[in-house]
Amino acid sequence: MEWINIKEQKPPYKKMVLISTIGDKTQTPPPRLTPHIAARISTDADGENWITDAGDKPVGDVTHWMPLPDYPLPAQSSKRCCTTY
């Protein structure tokens, strides 16, 4: 999977995706990119509104996003799950 620039394409509304944000650009040393899992919930005059999987707003401007990977499938095994000693 590749990071998608938010200026080129936006993720679907209300779908959790991995996002990258950049904090206050005026701070010293310069801010670093920070990953979050979040969903784009609306657009208004102030721009995009996001909510993280923790229920809060991510700090900073969203710069890139990518879809979350599929969950792993449970292992298929003929062995019993537990070993007794």
Buried (B, 14 or more C-beta within 10 A) or exposed (E): EEEBEBEEEBBEEEEBBBBBBBBEEEEEEEBEEEEBEBBBEEEEEEEBEBBBEEEEEBEBBBBBBBEEEEEEEEEEEEEEEEEEE
